[in-house]
């Protein structure tokens, strides 16, 4: 049996482009996810946070979309994990 995990996601607009959430950044609510059937109805809360259950052990592919805001050049992500 394959093991699964949970992704604790924080979505934010990185205004300083430093890859670190800080006080100048904006949390992004209502970001939706795809890549697993159980993520179809998951969206981030007002703090830009969500939990995605059922992530693969190894590589998990996901897509994030922020429908109420701007667009991004890249909405596709690969998450690498290990046991």
HTML snippet that shows the backbone in 3Dmol.js (N, CA, C, O; Angstrom):
<script src="https://3Dmol.org/build/3Dmol-min.js"></script>
<div id="view" style="width:600px;height:400px;position:relative"></div>
<script>
const pdb = `
ATOM      1  N   UNK A   1       0.839  -1.185   0.000  1.00  0.00           N
ATOM      2  CA  UNK A   1       0.000   0.000   0.000  1.00  0.00           C
ATOM      3  C   UNK A   1       0.882   1.247   0.000  1.00  0.00           C
ATOM      4  O   UNK A   1       1.873   1.330   0.726  1.00  0.00           O
ATOM      5  N   UNK A   2       0.507   2.185  -0.811  1.00  0.00           N
ATOM      6  CA  UNK A   2       1.246   3.434  -0.916  1.00  0.00           C
ATOM      7  C   UNK A   2       0.865   4.388   0.192  1.00  0.00           C
ATOM      8  O   UNK A   2      -0.317   4.530   0.506  1.00  0.00           O
ATOM      9  N   UNK A   3       1.834   5.039   0.787  1.00  0.00           N
ATOM     10  CA  UNK A   3       1.518   5.985   1.853  1.00  0.00           C
ATOM     11  C   UNK A   3       1.184   7.356   1.258  1.00  0.00           C
ATOM     12  O   UNK A   3       1.628   7.699   0.162  1.00  0.00           O
ATOM     13  N   UNK A   4       0.397   8.126   2.000  1.00  0.00           N
ATOM     14  CA  UNK A   4       0.040   9.476   1.572  1.00  0.00           C
ATOM     15  C   UNK A   4       0.334  10.451   2.695  1.00  0.00           C
ATOM     16  O   UNK A   4       0.565  10.058   3.839  1.00  0.00           O
ATOM     17  N   UNK A   5       0.321  11.704   2.357  1.00  0.00           N
ATOM     18  CA  UNK A   5       0.581  12.736   3.348  1.00  0.00           C
ATOM     19  C   UNK A   5      -0.348  13.915   3.149  1.00  0.00           C
ATOM     20  O   UNK A   5      -1.259  13.876   2.322  1.00  0.00           O
ATOM     21  N   UNK A   6      -0.108  14.952   3.909  1.00  0.00           N
ATOM     22  CA  UNK A   6      -0.910  16.168   3.856  1.00  0.00           C
ATOM     23  C   UNK A   6      -0.010  17.348   3.519  1.00  0.00           C
ATOM     24  O   UNK A   6       1.074  17.493   4.084  1.00  0.00           O
ATOM     25  N   UNK A   7      -0.463  18.190   2.596  1.00  0.00           N
ATOM     26  CA  UNK A   7       0.252  19.421   2.273  1.00  0.00           C
ATOM     27  C   UNK A   7      -0.405  20.573   3.018  1.00  0.00           C
ATOM     28  O   UNK A   7      -1.594  20.833   2.831  1.00  0.00           O
ATOM     29  N   UNK A   8       0.348  21.261   3.853  1.00  0.00           N
ATOM     30  CA  UNK A   8      -0.122  22.485   4.506  1.00  0.00           C
ATOM     31  C   UNK A   8       0.323  23.637   3.614  1.00  0.00           C
ATOM     32  O   UNK A   8       1.507  23.968   3.555  1.00  0.00           O
ATOM     33  N   UNK A   9      -0.636  24.242   2.922  1.00  0.00           N
ATOM     34  CA  UNK A   9      -0.351  25.217   1.879  1.00  0.00           C
ATOM     35  C   UNK A   9      -0.570  26.639   2.398  1.00  0.00           C
ATOM     36  O   UNK A   9      -1.556  26.920   3.079  1.00  0.00           O
ATOM     37  N   UNK A  10       0.359  27.520   2.069  1.00  0.00           N
ATOM     38  CA  UNK A  10       0.195  28.960   2.339  1.00  0.00           C
ATOM     39  C   UNK A  10       0.389  29.680   1.014  1.00  0.00           C
ATOM     40  O   UNK A  10       1.473  29.646   0.432  1.00  0.00           O
ATOM     41  N   UNK A  11      -0.674  30.335   0.539  1.00  0.00           N
ATOM     42  CA  UNK A  11      -0.597  31.082  -0.714  1.00  0.00           C
ATOM     43  C   UNK A  11      -0.515  32.576  -0.387  1.00  0.00           C
ATOM     44  O   UNK A  11      -1.278  33.091   0.430  1.00  0.00           O
ATOM     45  N   UNK A  12       0.411  33.244  -1.032  1.00  0.00           N
ATOM     46  CA  UNK A  12       0.582  34.674  -0.780  1.00  0.00           C
ATOM     47  C   UNK A  12       1.202  35.339  -2.002  1.00  0.00           C
ATOM     48  O   UNK A  12       1.876  34.690  -2.802  1.00  0.00           O
ATOM     49  N   UNK A  13       0.966  36.634  -2.134  1.00  0.00           N
ATOM     50  CA  UNK A  13       1.574  37.438  -3.178  1.00  0.00           C
ATOM     51  C   UNK A  13       2.898  37.952  -2.634  1.00  0.00           C
ATOM     52  O   UNK A  13       2.933  38.773  -1.717  1.00  0.00           O
ATOM     53  N   UNK A  14       3.973  37.463  -3.206  1.00  0.00           N
ATOM     54  CA  UNK A  14       5.324  37.766  -2.738  1.00  0.00           C
ATOM     55  C   UNK A  14       5.788  39.086  -3.355  1.00  0.00           C
ATOM     56  O   UNK A  14       6.412  39.096  -4.415  1.00  0.00           O
ATOM     57  N   UNK A  15       5.486  40.174  -2.701  1.00  0.00           N
ATOM     58  CA  UNK A  15       5.762  41.494  -3.256  1.00  0.00           C
ATOM     59  C   UNK A  15       7.250  41.827  -3.337  1.00  0.00           C
ATOM     60  O   UNK A  15       7.651  42.665  -4.145  1.00  0.00           O
ATOM     61  N   UNK A  16       8.067  41.186  -2.516  1.00  0.00           N
ATOM     62  CA  UNK A  16       9.516  41.438  -2.568  1.00  0.00           C
ATOM     63  C   UNK A  16      10.254  40.398  -3.407  1.00  0.00           C
ATOM     64  O   UNK A  16      11.464  40.499  -3.608  1.00  0.00           O
ATOM     65  N   UNK A  17       9.518  39.398  -3.896  1.00  0.00           N
ATOM     66  CA  UNK A  17      10.094  38.335  -4.734  1.00  0.00           C
ATOM     67  C   UNK A  17      11.279  37.639  -4.057  1.00  0.00           C
ATOM     68  O   UNK A  17      12.277  37.313  -4.699  1.00  0.00           O
ATOM     69  N   UNK A  18      11.142  37.419  -2.737  1.00  0.00           N
ATOM     70  CA  UNK A  18      12.222  36.771  -2.001  1.00  0.00           C
ATOM     71  C   UNK A  18      11.889  35.341  -1.564  1.00  0.00           C
ATOM     72  O   UNK A  18      12.728  34.666  -0.968  1.00  0.00           O
ATOM     73  N   UNK A  19      10.666  34.876  -1.858  1.00  0.00           N
ATOM     74  CA  UNK A  19      10.283  33.510  -1.512  1.00  0.00           C
ATOM     75  C   UNK A  19      10.011  33.292  -0.036  1.00  0.00           C
ATOM     76  O   UNK A  19       9.866  32.154   0.408  1.00  0.00           O
ATOM     77  N   UNK A  20       9.940  34.378   0.729  1.00  0.00           N
ATOM     78  CA  UNK A  20       9.708  34.291   2.171  1.00  0.00           C
ATOM     79  C   UNK A  20       8.499  35.153   2.525  1.00  0.00           C
ATOM     80  O   UNK A  20       8.492  36.346   2.221  1.00  0.00           O
ATOM     81  N   UNK A  21       7.462  34.570   3.167  1.00  0.00           N
ATOM     82  CA  UNK A  21       6.328  35.403   3.575  1.00  0.00           C
ATOM     83  C   UNK A  21       6.761  36.428   4.620  1.00  0.00           C
ATOM     84  O   UNK A  21       7.368  36.074   5.630  1.00  0.00           O
ATOM     85  N   UNK A  22       6.449  37.685   4.376  1.00  0.00           N
ATOM     86  CA  UNK A  22       6.770  38.737   5.338  1.00  0.00           C
ATOM     87  C   UNK A  22       5.636  39.752   5.386  1.00  0.00           C
ATOM     88  O   UNK A  22       4.619  39.584   4.714  1.00  0.00           O
ATOM     89  N   UNK A  23       5.811  40.804   6.180  1.00  0.00           N
ATOM     90  CA  UNK A  23       4.725  41.749   6.439  1.00  0.00           C
ATOM     91  C   UNK A  23       4.287  42.543   5.211  1.00  0.00           C
ATOM     92  O   UNK A  23       3.188  43.098   5.220  1.00  0.00           O
ATOM     93  N   UNK A  24       5.084  42.620   4.175  1.00  0.00           N
ATOM     94  CA  UNK A  24       4.701  43.345   2.970  1.00  0.00           C
ATOM     95  C   UNK A  24       3.893  42.501   1.984  1.00  0.00           C
ATOM     96  O   UNK A  24       3.320  43.035   1.034  1.00  0.00           O
ATOM     97  N   UNK A  25       3.845  41.211   2.201  1.00  0.00           N
ATOM     98  CA  UNK A  25       3.140  40.305   1.298  1.00  0.00           C
ATOM     99  C   UNK A  25       1.657  40.235   1.630  1.00  0.00           C
ATOM    100  O   UNK A  25       1.243  40.557   2.744  1.00  0.00           O
ATOM    101  N   UNK A  26       0.863  39.813   0.654  1.00  0.00           N
ATOM    102  CA  UNK A  26      -0.584  39.657   0.837  1.00  0.00           C
ATOM    103  C   UNK A  26      -0.951  38.181   0.823  1.00  0.00           C
ATOM    104  O   UNK A  26      -0.562  37.449  -0.087  1.00  0.00           O
ATOM    105  N   UNK A  27      -1.706  37.741   1.837  1.00  0.00           N
ATOM    106  CA  UNK A  27      -2.264  36.389   1.820  1.00  0.00           C
ATOM    107  C   UNK A  27      -3.326  36.322   0.733  1.00  0.00           C
ATOM    108  O   UNK A  27      -4.056  37.290   0.524  1.00  0.00           O
ATOM    109  N   UNK A  28      -3.422  35.187   0.036  1.00  0.00           N
ATOM    110  CA  UNK A  28      -4.371  35.040  -1.063  1.00  0.00           C
ATOM    111  C   UNK A  28      -5.510  34.100  -0.670  1.00  0.00           C
ATOM    112  O   UNK A  28      -5.312  32.887  -0.608  1.00  0.00           O
ATOM    113  N   UNK A  29      -6.690  34.642  -0.408  1.00  0.00           N
ATOM    114  CA  UNK A  29      -7.850  33.793  -0.134  1.00  0.00           C
ATOM    115  C   UNK A  29      -8.438  33.256  -1.436  1.00  0.00           C
ATOM    116  O   UNK A  29      -8.179  33.789  -2.515  1.00  0.00           O
ATOM    117  N   UNK A  30      -9.231  32.195  -1.318  1.00  0.00           N
ATOM    118  CA  UNK A  30      -9.999  31.639  -2.440  1.00  0.00           C
ATOM    119  C   UNK A  30      -9.144  31.067  -3.564  1.00  0.00           C
ATOM    120  O   UNK A  30      -9.587  31.027  -4.712  1.00  0.00           O
ATOM    121  N   UNK A  31      -7.936  30.626  -3.257  1.00  0.00           N
ATOM    122  CA  UNK A  31      -7.134  29.903  -4.241  1.00  0.00           C
ATOM    123  C   UNK A  31      -7.652  28.470  -4.276  1.00  0.00           C
ATOM    124  O   UNK A  31      -7.854  27.854  -3.230  1.00  0.00           O
ATOM    125  N   UNK A  32      -7.867  27.941  -5.476  1.00  0.00           N
ATOM    126  CA  UNK A  32      -8.361  26.569  -5.633  1.00  0.00           C
ATOM    127  C   UNK A  32      -7.237  25.679  -6.151  1.00  0.00           C
ATOM    128  O   UNK A  32      -6.233  26.160  -6.678  1.00  0.00           O
ATOM    129  N   UNK A  33      -7.426  24.374  -5.990  1.00  0.00           N
ATOM    130  CA  UNK A  33      -6.384  23.414  -6.329  1.00  0.00           C
ATOM    131  C   UNK A  33      -6.951  22.277  -7.170  1.00  0.00           C
ATOM    132  O   UNK A  33      -8.130  21.938  -7.071  1.00  0.00           O
ATOM    133  N   UNK A  34      -6.099  21.704  -7.990  1.00  0.00           N
ATOM    134  CA  UNK A  34      -6.455  20.503  -8.727  1.00  0.00           C
ATOM    135  C   UNK A  34      -5.234  19.598  -8.781  1.00  0.00           C
ATOM    136  O   UNK A  34      -4.113  20.028  -8.508  1.00  0.00           O
ATOM    137  N   UNK A  35      -5.460  18.366  -9.129  1.00  0.00           N
ATOM    138  CA  UNK A  35      -4.387  17.379  -9.168  1.00  0.00           C
ATOM    139  C   UNK A  35      -4.807  16.085  -8.492  1.00  0.00           C
ATOM    140  O   UNK A  35      -4.295  15.015  -8.823  1.00  0.00           O
ATOM    141  N   UNK A  36      -5.733  16.175  -7.549  1.00  0.00           N
ATOM    142  CA  UNK A  36      -6.338  15.032  -6.869  1.00  0.00           C
ATOM    143  C   UNK A  36      -7.834  15.309  -6.767  1.00  0.00           C
ATOM    144  O   UNK A  36      -8.245  16.447  -6.540  1.00  0.00           O
ATOM    145  N   UNK A  37      -8.632  14.287  -6.931  1.00  0.00           N
ATOM    146  CA  UNK A  37     -10.088  14.452  -6.878  1.00  0.00           C
ATOM    147  C   UNK A  37     -10.535  15.082  -5.560  1.00  0.00           C
ATOM    148  O   UNK A  37     -11.437  15.919  -5.555  1.00  0.00           O
ATOM    149  N   UNK A  38      -9.916  14.690  -4.438  1.00  0.00           N
ATOM    150  CA  UNK A  38     -10.343  15.203  -3.129  1.00  0.00           C
ATOM    151  C   UNK A  38      -9.991  16.682  -2.926  1.00  0.00           C
ATOM    152  O   UNK A  38     -10.405  17.267  -1.926  1.00  0.00           O
ATOM    153  N   UNK A  39      -9.253  17.293  -3.830  1.00  0.00           N
ATOM    154  CA  UNK A  39      -8.920  18.709  -3.716  1.00  0.00           C
ATOM    155  C   UNK A  39      -9.880  19.608  -4.492  1.00  0.00           C
ATOM    156  O   UNK A  39      -9.744  20.831  -4.446  1.00  0.00           O
ATOM    157  N   UNK A  40     -10.844  19.029  -5.202  1.00  0.00           N
ATOM    158  CA  UNK A  40     -11.741  19.806  -6.067  1.00  0.00           C
ATOM    159  C   UNK A  40     -12.512  20.891  -5.320  1.00  0.00           C
ATOM    160  O   UNK A  40     -12.779  21.944  -5.899  1.00  0.00           O
ATOM    161  N   UNK A  41     -12.877  20.677  -4.071  1.00  0.00           N
ATOM    162  CA  UNK A  41     -13.664  21.656  -3.322  1.00  0.00           C
ATOM    163  C   UNK A  41     -12.866  22.375  -2.241  1.00  0.00           C
ATOM    164  O   UNK A  41     -13.443  23.013  -1.361  1.00  0.00           O
ATOM    165  N   UNK A  42     -11.552  22.274  -2.304  1.00  0.00           N
ATOM    166  CA  UNK A  42     -10.691  22.925  -1.309  1.00  0.00           C
ATOM    167  C   UNK A  42     -10.284  24.294  -1.837  1.00  0.00           C
ATOM    168  O   UNK A  42      -9.907  24.433  -3.000  1.00  0.00           O
ATOM    169  N   UNK A  43     -10.363  25.300  -0.978  1.00  0.00           N
ATOM    170  CA  UNK A  43      -9.832  26.615  -1.310  1.00  0.00           C
ATOM    171  C   UNK A  43      -9.210  27.225  -0.064  1.00  0.00           C
ATOM    172  O   UNK A  43      -9.546  26.849   1.058  1.00  0.00           O
ATOM    173  N   UNK A  44      -8.303  28.165  -0.271  1.00  0.00           N
ATOM    174  CA  UNK A  44      -7.621  28.788   0.858  1.00  0.00           C
ATOM    175  C   UNK A  44      -8.567  29.705   1.620  1.00  0.00           C
ATOM    176  O   UNK A  44      -9.502  30.274   1.058  1.00  0.00           O
ATOM    177  N   UNK A  45      -8.295  29.830   2.917  1.00  0.00           N
ATOM    178  CA  UNK A  45      -9.104  30.713   3.770  1.00  0.00           C
ATOM    179  C   UNK A  45      -8.587  32.147   3.662  1.00  0.00           C
ATOM    180  O   UNK A  45      -7.738  32.442   2.821  1.00  0.00           O
ATOM    181  N   UNK A  46      -9.095  33.028   4.507  1.00  0.00           N
ATOM    182  CA  UNK A  46      -8.718  34.443   4.445  1.00  0.00           C
ATOM    183  C   UNK A  46      -7.242  34.674   4.769  1.00  0.00           C
ATOM    184  O   UNK A  46      -6.689  35.715   4.415  1.00  0.00           O
ATOM    185  N   UNK A  47      -6.599  33.711   5.439  1.00  0.00           N
ATOM    186  CA  UNK A  47      -5.160  33.793   5.733  1.00  0.00           C
ATOM    187  C   UNK A  47      -4.312  33.156   4.636  1.00  0.00           C
ATOM    188  O   UNK A  47      -3.093  33.057   4.777  1.00  0.00           O
ATOM    189  N   UNK A  48      -4.949  32.720   3.536  1.00  0.00           N
ATOM    190  CA  UNK A  48      -4.224  32.099   2.437  1.00  0.00           C
ATOM    191  C   UNK A  48      -3.785  30.675   2.725  1.00  0.00           C
ATOM    192  O   UNK A  48      -2.848  30.178   2.100  1.00  0.00           O
ATOM    193  N   UNK A  49      -4.451  30.012   3.664  1.00  0.00           N
ATOM    194  CA  UNK A  49      -4.020  28.665   4.075  1.00  0.00           C
ATOM    195  C   UNK A  49      -5.068  27.614   3.760  1.00  0.00           C
ATOM    196  O   UNK A  49      -6.272  27.873   3.788  1.00  0.00           O
ATOM    197  N   UNK A  50      -4.568  26.405   3.456  1.00  0.00           N
ATOM    198  CA  UNK A  50      -5.437  25.251   3.208  1.00  0.00           C
ATOM    199  C   UNK A  50      -4.638  23.986   3.480  1.00  0.00           C
ATOM    200  O   UNK A  50      -3.407  24.004   3.495  1.00  0.00           O
ATOM    201  N   UNK A  51      -5.347  22.898   3.692  1.00  0.00           N
ATOM    202  CA  UNK A  51      -4.714  21.577   3.839  1.00  0.00           C
ATOM    203  C   UNK A  51      -5.188  20.688   2.706  1.00  0.00           C
ATOM    204  O   UNK A  51      -6.385  20.564   2.444  1.00  0.00           O
ATOM    205  N   UNK A  52      -4.232  20.079   2.047  1.00  0.00           N
ATOM    206  CA  UNK A  52      -4.523  19.170   0.946  1.00  0.00           C
ATOM    207  C   UNK A  52      -4.155  17.760   1.382  1.00  0.00           C
ATOM    208  O   UNK A  52      -2.978  17.421   1.499  1.00  0.00           O
ATOM    209  N   UNK A  53      -5.171  16.947   1.619  1.00  0.00           N
ATOM    210  CA  UNK A  53      -4.961  15.571   2.064  1.00  0.00           C
ATOM    211  C   UNK A  53      -4.762  14.654   0.858  1.00  0.00           C
ATOM    212  O   UNK A  53      -5.296  14.911  -0.222  1.00  0.00           O
ATOM    213  N   UNK A  54      -3.994  13.590   1.051  1.00  0.00           N
ATOM    214  CA  UNK A  54      -3.817  12.581   0.005  1.00  0.00           C
ATOM    215  C   UNK A  54      -2.660  12.841  -0.929  1.00  0.00           C
ATOM    216  O   UNK A  54      -2.649  12.332  -2.050  1.00  0.00           O
ATOM    217  N   UNK A  55      -1.676  13.625  -0.495  1.00  0.00           N
ATOM    218  CA  UNK A  55      -0.489  13.851  -1.319  1.00  0.00           C
ATOM    219  C   UNK A  55       0.330  12.572  -1.408  1.00  0.00           C
ATOM    220  O   UNK A  55       0.390  11.800  -0.451  1.00  0.00           O
ATOM    221  N   UNK A  56       0.954  12.352  -2.540  1.00  0.00           N
ATOM    222  CA  UNK A  56       1.778  11.158  -2.731  1.00  0.00           C
ATOM    223  C   UNK A  56       3.029  11.194  -1.872  1.00  0.00           C
ATOM    224  O   UNK A  56       3.534  12.264  -1.531  1.00  0.00           O
ATOM    225  N   UNK A  57       3.511  10.037  -1.535  1.00  0.00           N
ATOM    226  CA  UNK A  57       4.855   9.925  -0.982  1.00  0.00           C
ATOM    227  C   UNK A  57       5.780   9.865  -2.189  1.00  0.00           C
ATOM    228  O   UNK A  57       5.650   8.964  -3.017  1.00  0.00           O
ATOM    229  N   UNK A  58       6.686  10.781  -2.301  1.00  0.00           N
ATOM    230  CA  UNK A  58       7.520  10.889  -3.493  1.00  0.00           C
ATOM    231  C   UNK A  58       7.232  12.211  -4.176  1.00  0.00           C
ATOM    232  O   UNK A  58       7.618  13.267  -3.674  1.00  0.00           O
ATOM    233  N   UNK A  59       6.557  12.164  -5.317  1.00  0.00           N
ATOM    234  CA  UNK A  59       6.259  13.371  -6.085  1.00  0.00           C
ATOM    235  C   UNK A  59       4.747  13.569  -6.171  1.00  0.00           C
ATOM    236  O   UNK A  59       4.013  12.647  -6.528  1.00  0.00           O
ATOM    237  N   UNK A  60       4.289  14.772  -5.843  1.00  0.00           N
ATOM    238  CA  UNK A  60       2.888  15.159  -5.995  1.00  0.00           C
ATOM    239  C   UNK A  60       2.820  16.348  -6.943  1.00  0.00           C
ATOM    240  O   UNK A  60       3.514  17.345  -6.746  1.00  0.00           O
ATOM    241  N   UNK A  61       1.985  16.242  -7.971  1.00  0.00           N
ATOM    242  CA  UNK A  61       1.762  17.354  -8.900  1.00  0.00           C
ATOM    243  C   UNK A  61       0.465  18.043  -8.522  1.00  0.00           C
ATOM    244  O   UNK A  61      -0.526  17.383  -8.208  1.00  0.00           O
ATOM    245  N   UNK A  62       0.469  19.377  -8.552  1.00  0.00           N
ATOM    246  CA  UNK A  62      -0.761  20.109  -8.278  1.00  0.00           C
ATOM    247  C   UNK A  62      -0.785  21.395  -9.081  1.00  0.00           C
ATOM    248  O   UNK A  62       0.245  21.901  -9.527  1.00  0.00           O
ATOM    249  N   UNK A  63      -1.985  21.901  -9.250  1.00  0.00           N
ATOM    250  CA  UNK A  63      -2.207  23.179  -9.923  1.00  0.00           C
ATOM    251  C   UNK A  63      -2.985  24.073  -8.977  1.00  0.00           C
ATOM    252  O   UNK A  63      -3.937  23.624  -8.339  1.00  0.00           O
ATOM    253  N   UNK A  64      -2.590  25.336  -8.881  1.00  0.00           N
ATOM    254  CA  UNK A  64      -3.269  26.320  -8.044  1.00  0.00           C
ATOM    255  C   UNK A  64      -3.788  27.437  -8.937  1.00  0.00           C
ATOM    256  O   UNK A  64      -3.125  27.850  -9.889  1.00  0.00           O
ATOM    257  N   UNK A  65      -4.986  27.920  -8.616  1.00  0.00           N
ATOM    258  CA  UNK A  65      -5.569  28.993  -9.415  1.00  0.00           C
ATOM    259  C   UNK A  65      -6.222  30.017  -8.506  1.00  0.00           C
ATOM    260  O   UNK A  65      -7.007  29.671  -7.623  1.00  0.00           O
ATOM    261  N   UNK A  66      -5.890  31.286  -8.732  1.00  0.00           N
ATOM    262  CA  UNK A  66      -6.441  32.402  -7.970  1.00  0.00           C
ATOM    263  C   UNK A  66      -7.394  33.153  -8.877  1.00  0.00           C
ATOM    264  O   UNK A  66      -6.972  34.021  -9.641  1.00  0.00           O
ATOM    265  N   UNK A  67      -8.660  32.833  -8.800  1.00  0.00           N
ATOM    266  CA  UNK A  67      -9.650  33.358  -9.738  1.00  0.00           C
ATOM    267  C   UNK A  67     -10.021  34.810  -9.475  1.00  0.00           C
ATOM    268  O   UNK A  67     -10.481  35.500 -10.385  1.00  0.00           O
ATOM    269  N   UNK A  68      -9.829  35.293  -8.235  1.00  0.00           N
ATOM    270  CA  UNK A  68     -10.250  36.663  -7.905  1.00  0.00           C
ATOM    271  C   UNK A  68      -9.124  37.677  -8.059  1.00  0.00           C
ATOM    272  O   UNK A  68      -9.314  38.861  -7.781  1.00  0.00           O
ATOM    273  N   UNK A  69      -7.962  37.228  -8.497  1.00  0.00           N
ATOM    274  CA  UNK A  69      -6.832  38.146  -8.603  1.00  0.00           C
ATOM    275  C   UNK A  69      -6.146  38.047  -9.942  1.00  0.00           C
ATOM    276  O   UNK A  69      -6.757  37.675 -10.944  1.00  0.00           O
ATOM    277  N   UNK A  70      -4.888  38.380  -9.951  1.00  0.00           N
ATOM    278  CA  UNK A  70      -4.090  38.383 -11.164  1.00  0.00           C
ATOM    279  C   UNK A  70      -3.727  36.983 -11.622  1.00  0.00           C
ATOM    280  O   UNK A  70      -4.070  35.984 -10.990  1.00  0.00           O
ATOM    281  N   UNK A  71      -3.037  36.946 -12.715  1.00  0.00           N
ATOM    282  CA  UNK A  71      -2.589  35.668 -13.252  1.00  0.00           C
ATOM    283  C   UNK A  71      -1.099  35.516 -13.009  1.00  0.00           C
ATOM    284  O   UNK A  71      -0.389  36.487 -12.749  1.00  0.00           O
ATOM    285  N   UNK A  72      -0.650  34.294 -13.097  1.00  0.00           N
ATOM    286  CA  UNK A  72       0.757  33.980 -12.889  1.00  0.00           C
ATOM    287  C   UNK A  72       1.271  33.249 -14.114  1.00  0.00           C
ATOM    288  O   UNK A  72       0.501  32.607 -14.830  1.00  0.00           O
ATOM    289  N   UNK A  73       2.551  33.343 -14.354  1.00  0.00           N
ATOM    290  CA  UNK A  73       3.138  32.605 -15.465  1.00  0.00           C
ATOM    291  C   UNK A  73       3.153  31.109 -15.194  1.00  0.00           C
ATOM    292  O   UNK A  73       3.109  30.306 -16.125  1.00  0.00           O
ATOM    293  N   UNK A  74       3.215  30.731 -13.917  1.00  0.00           N
ATOM    294  CA  UNK A  74       3.296  29.323 -13.561  1.00  0.00           C
ATOM    295  C   UNK A  74       2.342  29.011 -12.425  1.00  0.00           C
ATOM    296  O   UNK A  74       2.472  29.554 -11.328  1.00  0.00           O
ATOM    297  N   UNK A  75       1.387  28.141 -12.688  1.00  0.00           N
ATOM    298  CA  UNK A  75       0.449  27.697 -11.661  1.00  0.00           C
ATOM    299  C   UNK A  75       0.604  26.214 -11.360  1.00  0.00           C
ATOM    300  O   UNK A  75      -0.140  25.664 -10.548  1.00  0.00           O
ATOM    301  N   UNK A  76       1.558  25.569 -12.004  1.00  0.00           N
ATOM    302  CA  UNK A  76       1.775  24.136 -11.832  1.00  0.00           C
ATOM    303  C   UNK A  76       2.986  23.904 -10.933  1.00  0.00           C
ATOM    304  O   UNK A  76       4.023  24.551 -11.077  1.00  0.00           O
ATOM    305  N   UNK A  77       2.829  22.963 -10.000  1.00  0.00           N
ATOM    306  CA  UNK A  77       3.874  22.714  -9.015  1.00  0.00           C
ATOM    307  C   UNK A  77       4.123  21.227  -8.856  1.00  0.00           C
ATOM    308  O   UNK A  77       3.200  20.423  -8.986  1.00  0.00           O
ATOM    309  N   UNK A  78       5.353  20.860  -8.577  1.00  0.00           N
ATOM    310  CA  UNK A  78       5.735  19.513  -8.180  1.00  0.00           C
ATOM    311  C   UNK A  78       6.288  19.597  -6.773  1.00  0.00           C
ATOM    312  O   UNK A  78       7.203  20.373  -6.496  1.00  0.00           O
ATOM    313  N   UNK A  79       5.721  18.786  -5.878  1.00  0.00           N
ATOM    314  CA  UNK A  79       6.153  18.752  -4.481  1.00  0.00           C
ATOM    315  C   UNK A  79       6.893  17.437  -4.272  1.00  0.00           C
ATOM    316  O   UNK A  79       6.350  16.371  -4.563  1.00  0.00           O
ATOM    317  N   UNK A  80       8.110  17.495  -3.778  1.00  0.00           N
ATOM    318  CA  UNK A  80       8.902  16.308  -3.492  1.00  0.00           C
ATOM    319  C   UNK A  80       8.884  16.026  -2.002  1.00  0.00           C
ATOM    320  O   UNK A  80       9.107  16.928  -1.194  1.00  0.00           O
ATOM    321  N   UNK A  81       8.622  14.788  -1.635  1.00  0.00           N
ATOM    322  CA  UNK A  81       8.618  14.408  -0.228  1.00  0.00           C
ATOM    323  C   UNK A  81       9.332  13.084  -0.057  1.00  0.00           C
ATOM    324  O   UNK A  81       9.641  12.397  -1.030  1.00  0.00           O
ATOM    325  N   UNK A  82       9.587  12.740   1.180  1.00  0.00           N
ATOM    326  CA  UNK A  82      10.214  11.454   1.494  1.00  0.00           C
ATOM    327  C   UNK A  82       9.633  10.945   2.803  1.00  0.00           C
ATOM    328  O   UNK A  82       9.124  11.725   3.609  1.00  0.00           O
ATOM    329  N   UNK A  83       9.710   9.641   3.013  1.00  0.00           N
ATOM    330  CA  UNK A  83       9.147   9.078   4.251  1.00  0.00           C
ATOM    331  C   UNK A  83       9.903   9.514   5.486  1.00  0.00           C
ATOM    332  O   UNK A  83       9.549   9.123   6.598  1.00  0.00           O
TER     333      UNK A  83
END
`;
const viewer = $3Dmol.createViewer("view");
viewer.addModel(pdb, "pdb");
viewer.setStyle({}, {cartoon: {color: "spectrum"}});
viewer.zoomTo();
viewer.render();
</script>
